[in-house]
Amino acid sequence: MSKKIATVITNMFEDVEYTDPAKAFKDAGHEVVTIEKEKGAAVTGKNKEAEVTIDESIDNVKAEDFDALFIPGGFSPDQLRADERFVKFAKQFMDADKPVFAICHGPQLLITAKALEGRKATGFTSIQVDMEYAGANVQDEEVVVCCNQLVTSRQPDDIPAFNREALKILDK
C-alpha cells in the first residue's frame, strides 16, 4: 500500500541522504512530499549535486495528512530546528507513533522536539552526545530501529541499511 512521506528539507542537505532514500521510497510506490518554508522554492544540497523543488510550505501541511516523516541529514536539520513550525511538525509524528526516518544530522530536529527520551537511536558521530543528553539510548550502528517507528542511521555509508529498514516499516 502506497504511503505519503513528509520530507522536511532546506538548503545544505546532504545530497545522497535525500536522493537515495527518496528514490528508494518512490521506487517502492510511495509518495515523497518535500516541505520547506516556501512552496515552489528550490533548495540545493551542500555538495551541489542535487536541487529539490519544494512541494509544500510548512504552513500548509498537517502531520495527520502523512503516513511517515523523513529527515535527511547535512546542515538542513540544524537550520530547520531553529523554526518552531518544523519542531512541532516532527514532534507530532513522534507523539502519534508514526514512522520517522532520520539520517546523519536528521535527529537534531528530534532533539529540539524533545522526542528522543527513552528511545534507541543513532546519528552522526558529532551529535551522538547531544542525543544522549536528550535522553536517547545511543547505539553506534549503521541503522537503529526503535519501537517499530523510528529508523536512524549515522552517515551516507549507512544508506542501504537505512533504506532497507525504512521500507520494512512502510510495508507494515
Beta strands, then each sheet from edge to edge (+ up, - down):
strand 1: 4-8
strand 2: 31-36
strand 3: 42-44
strand 4: 51-53
strand 5: 56-57
strand 6: 68-71
strand 7: 100-103
strand 8: 120-121
strand 9: 137-138
strand 10: 144-146
strand 11: 150-153
sheet 1: 5+ 2+ 1+ 6+ 7+ 11+ 10-
sheet 2: 3+ 4-
sheet 3: 8+ 9+
end
